[in-house]
């Protein structure tokens, strides 16, 4: 695996399982992670061994979100049949998608800041697999999605469930409070197409597993999600799809939330108000 990341001071990084180097030390013509996304998608991103700098262990670095600014932020609801059943919802026949504003994003490590209780008194956290687009594309077949995806990362998504329960038309508001989307610290760039179906996604709160399922049990796999939405609008490098959660867990101030995606990584954040 390769990794694309940024330090807390904004330096673009390229990494592998042994550590990270400045991106420019391996790709001298690239000044940002965003500029590296097309090469991640087409398999031409340099190896860390090609860098002129020595690796720094991940434990010695503090990470910001891997992109200074993501593009379109898509979420997919009810994408595991078991989770839809928990919410007494019928299985959707098409991806149940929604969009979130850029202001919902916070860095890896959070914190997740709950809204005032007079606006929402029941917020849930949801672990999800995130898919980061690497190339501009339109009307992509599901079989060709690997050619336009830069990589993957874990995501914590939040929902103000009491707002949503008042009226399903309030979905955008329920999903859009500040800090209601926590991306992982690095984009995982597979050397070969990643066999996602066998991987699991897990929601944890305070060290306890609240929900877990395998990506094979998604109603709409990641490739189908990307293909479907590429028929709706042009997708661009840096667009992010949060592909749905195996289950949500209520959170309160003082809690600690963690999203774990097998073979991709984890991200965690404390909860405050």
N, C-alpha and C positions, 0 to 999 in steps of 0.2 A: 504494500500500500504506500501511496504518497499522500501528503497532507498539505493543504494550503491554509494558512492562518495569518493572523496579525497580532503583533504585540500590543500591549495597553497604550504604547506611545505611537502606534500606527504603522510600524515597520512591517512590510510584507515578508512572509516567511514561506519557505518550502521545507517539508520535513518527511521523515520516514520513521520507522519504529525505533531508530537509534537516536533521533534528535532533529533539530531544526537549524537551518542556515538562512541568511538573508536571501530572499528570492532573487535579487539582482546579482548575487554571487554565482548563481547557476543559470539565470536567464538575464543577461546584461541589458537587453532591450525592454524588459518589463519593469514597470514602476509600481504596480499594484496587483493585488489578488484578482481584481476584476479583469485586468488585462490578460491574466493567465488562464481564465476560464475556457476560452476556445481551445487552447492547447491541451487542457485537461480533458476536454470532450473528444478531441480527435486523436489522443494518445501520443502527442508529440512533446509533452511537458518533460523538461530535463530531469535527470536523476540527481538526487542529493550528492551522490559520489562525484558528479561533474562540477560541483561548486568549488570556488576558490577559497571558501571560508570553512572553518571547522564547525562541526555540529555542536549545538548547545542542547543539553537535555531538556525535555519538556518541563520537568520539575523545577528548572531554574528560570522559567519564563512566566510572565503574567500575560494572559491572552485577552484581547478584545474580541468582538464578533469578527468572523473571518472576512466579512465585507464591510467597508465603511458605510455603505448604503446598499441594501438589497433592492431588487426591482419589485415586480408585482408579488404580493404575498397571498397565495391561494391556500385555503384550508378545505379539507374534505371531511364532511360529517357522516356518521353512521356507516363507516366503511368496514366494520367487522359486524357480522350478523348478530353475534352474541351481545355486543354493546348496544346495537339497535333494539334488541329485545329487552335489555335492561331499561331502556328509556321508553318502552311501549310504543316504539315506532315501527312502521312497516319497512320491509327491505326496499330501498330505492332501486328503480330500474335504470337510473343514470347517476353519475357521481353527484352527490349532494354537496355542491361546492359553494364557497363564500370567499370574500376577500377581506383582508385586514389592512389598516393603514400603517404606514411606516413608523408612526409614533407609538405603535403597540410594541415595538421591538425594544428589548433591553439586552445588555451584554451577557455572555456566559458568566454564571455566578450571581446573576440578578443584581439587586433583590427583586422579588415579585412584590409589588406594592398593591395591596387590596384597596378598592375604592371605599369611600365613607359608607358606613352601614345604611345611611338613608338612601344610597343609590344602589347598593347591592349588599345583601347579608349572607349570600351563599355563592361562593366561588369554587369551582373545581379545577383541578390540574390534570393534564392529560399528556402522556408520553407519546411521541410520534416519530416516525421516520421522515426526515426532510430530504427533498430532492432539489438540487441546485442546477439550474440550466446553464449550459456552457456556450450555446450557439443560438443565433437568431434563426427561427424556424417557423414554418406554418404548414399545417396539414401533414404532420409526420405520422407514418404508420407505426403501430406499436412495435413491430419487429425492428424498426430503425431508431428507437428512442435512445439506445446506448450511444449513438453517434452524436447526440445533441445534449446529453447530460454531462455536466462537469464532475459531479460527485454527490456525496450524501453526508448528512450530519444528523445527530439527534436533536429533537426539538421538544420543549415544554410549551404546550398551548394552554390557555386559560379560558374559562367561560363563566360569566355571571349567570348562573343557572336560574336564579329567581327572576331575573329580567326576561330571560328567554321563555320561561314557563308562563309569564303573563300574556305573551303573544309571540308566536313564532316569527312574526314580521320584525321583531326586535332583535333578530339574530346579529345583525351588524353591530348594534350597540353592545350587545352582550359579549361580543368577541373583541371589542376595540379599545378597552381601557388601556391606559399607559402600562407598560411592562407585561402585557398579557401574551407575549411571545418571546421565549428565551431560546436562541439558537446555540448549538454546541460550539466549542472553541475552534474547531478545525473542520474543513471540508475534506472528507475522505475521497481520494481519487484512486479507484482500483486500477491495478496494472492490467487485469483482464476483466471482462464483464462480471459483475458481482451476482452470484446466485442468491437473489434476495428472498426467494420463496421459503427457504429453509431457516431464515433468521427470525428471532423473536424480538418483540417490543415490550418493554416493561415499565409500568408506572409505579414509583415508590414514594411513600411519604413517611418521613421519620424512620427510614430504614426498613419499613414493612412493605412487602409487595401488595399493592392494591389491585393490580390488574396485569395480565400478561397473555399474549397470544402470538402466534406465528404469522408472518406476512403472507404465507400461503392461504390463510383464512380471510384475507381481505376480499370484499365483494368486487372491488376494482383494483387490480394490482397497480403498482407505480407506473409501469409502462403504459397501461391503458389510460391512467389519469392524465399523463402528459400528452398522449396522442389525442385524447378527447378534447382537451382544452386548447391544443394547437389548432383545432378546427373551429374554435370560438374566436381566438385572437392570436396575433403574432406573439410568440414567446421570445424572450431576449436573455442574454447572459445576466446572471444574477437574480432572475426570477426564482422564487422559492415555493415549492409545494409541500405543505404539511399533509401527509397522506392518510391521516385518521388514527384514532387511538383504540387500543383494545379495551380501555375502560378509564373512567374519570374518578377522581377522589376529591372529596371536599377538603379545603385547606383553610387554615386560620393563622393569625399572626403567631410567630414562634415556630411554625412548622418548617420542615426542610424537605424540598421536593427534588426528586431525581428521575430523569428519563434515561433509560438504558436501551440501546439498539445493538443487538449482538453483532459483533465484527465491525461495527461502525463507531461505537463509542458511547459516552454518557455526558450528560450535562446536569448540573444541580444548581439550586438557588434557594436561599432562605426566603421566608414569607414575612412581610411586615405590613403595617397599615399606615 
